[in-house]
Amino acid sequence: MRRILALILTIGLALGLSLSGCARVQQNTADGSEQVTLGMSYIPDVQFAPFYVAESEGLFTAAGVNAQLRHHGSNEGLFTALLSGEEDYVLAGGDEVVQARSEGMDIVAIGQYYRSYPVTIIVPESSDIHTAADLAGRSIGVPGRFGESWFGLLAALAQAGLTQDDVSIVEIGYTQQAALTTGRVEAIIGFSNNDQVQFATAGIPTRTVPLSAAGEVPLQSIVMATTAARLSTHQDEAKRVVSGMTEGIRRTVAAPASAIAAAKTYIPTLSDQGGEAAASATLNATIPLWTYADGTVSAEMDEAAWVTMCSFMFGQGIITSTVEASDAMSNAATTP
């Protein structure tokens, strides 16, 4: 019966969208707060805990916005729903925002979500690879030549004085554990708060090698983004969204156990055996990505860092047309 009702509702919704030209009308709640849809990747994950906390604790409501969280469909493009008007804001990599703008998409970053870049080199614990420079002549596994893993590898090679011809790049899809443990590759490019945590959870002895000896890369990680058109007409709303997100991060950092509890509503697998322990490990690895070195949280973006990123991405051929940092990001939503 539930499936039948869900099907009826889905058909009704599709017909409604068709008749309205697929436009979603902005709605206000009874208290006058604006209703907006916030998009995230298609798998509910504890990495989105600040949003689960913000919704469950009424932080968005307190900021004056009624936020609806939406996880993308598995075959949906990162910015598809945003550009079609189905979403109003979306989480995406800062580098992905720049890439989208280079392709003519009206995307702009409005608030920093991850303060640090999460991509890292992962090697067996016994490996003699200790720096990115040690990758010379080695085989490296990447999901594909796209996204933050690929961008991270290019940054690592560039800062180590290497080119793609100096290494053997193997596209392994999402088979990181199998590729590394069977010796198909000598290193993989993965995420410190995801892939490395999964290796540890599985009891596979690995360690991480930073992309850069200096600890910094010319890339910006996850941000809250919207369209420039929306920001120009909804700046106050954007401020409220960023404010709710930022407070959600602060509370998650301050009380990780409460964040795990809030996430249970959104992540059914947390109730499975070992699910909560795995989520806690991921959350503990994610907390450093949200904060400055002193533990403080801010959504403000570093425009100079964005200038560096735009230049790097063009120089590496990631983008084929130049993008101005001032077009790709705006701190208008992070200022009082």
Secondary structure as UniProt FT lines:
FT   HELIX           2..19
FT   TURN            20..22
FT   TURN            30..31
FT   STRAND          34..40
FT   HELIX           46..48
FT   HELIX           49..56
FT   TURN            57..58
FT   HELIX           59..63
FT   STRAND          65..71
FT   TURN            74..75
FT   TURN            78..79
FT   HELIX           80..84
FT   STRAND          89..93
FT   HELIX           94..102
FT   TURN            103..104
FT   STRAND          107..112
FT   STRAND          119..124
FT   TURN            125..126
FT   HELIX           132..135
FT   TURN            136..137
FT   STRAND          139..142
FT   HELIX           147..159
FT   TURN            160..161
FT   HELIX           164..166
FT   STRAND          168..171
FT   TURN            173..174
FT   HELIX           176..181
FT   TURN            182..183
FT   STRAND          187..191
FT   TURN            192..194
FT   HELIX           195..201
FT   TURN            202..203
FT   STRAND          206..209
FT   TURN            213..214
FT   STRAND          222..227
FT   HELIX           228..233
FT   HELIX           235..254
FT   HELIX           256..263
FT   TURN            264..266
FT   HELIX           268..271
FT   TURN            273..274
FT   HELIX           275..290
FT   TURN            293..294
FT   HELIX           303..315
FT   TURN            316..317
FT   HELIX           325..328
FT   TURN            332..334
//
